């Protein structure tokens, strides 16, 4: 079945077939200051491409995120490669703190980017 632009994704007689999933309210954290805007306080927000301005010197193992992430939602990228979370891998997250393990410390010249969700975890 071809869906034309502007037409609903499904018909009433096709319950669940071809219908769109329910909409989820999302927002973005504004201004990079970690404070949600007034209309984002009660919804989940996607924080994409948060960059680290702390010293990337091969010795600094701890970095703070701008907002409190939903547990398990943090994705860290170093030099464009996704790192593995966990004590036996590249980093751990505790609250807003990302701590890198010894073999994964960001070095001078590394580009460190973090994606995560904020708000209330989906139940």
Buried (B, 14 or more C-beta within 10 A) or exposed (E): EEEEEEEEEBEEEEEEEEEEEEEEEEBEBBEEEBEBEEEBEEBBBBBEEBEBEEEBEEEEBEBEBBBEBBEEBBBBBBEEEEBEBEEEEBBBBEEBEBEBBEEBBBEEEEEBBBBBBBBEEEE
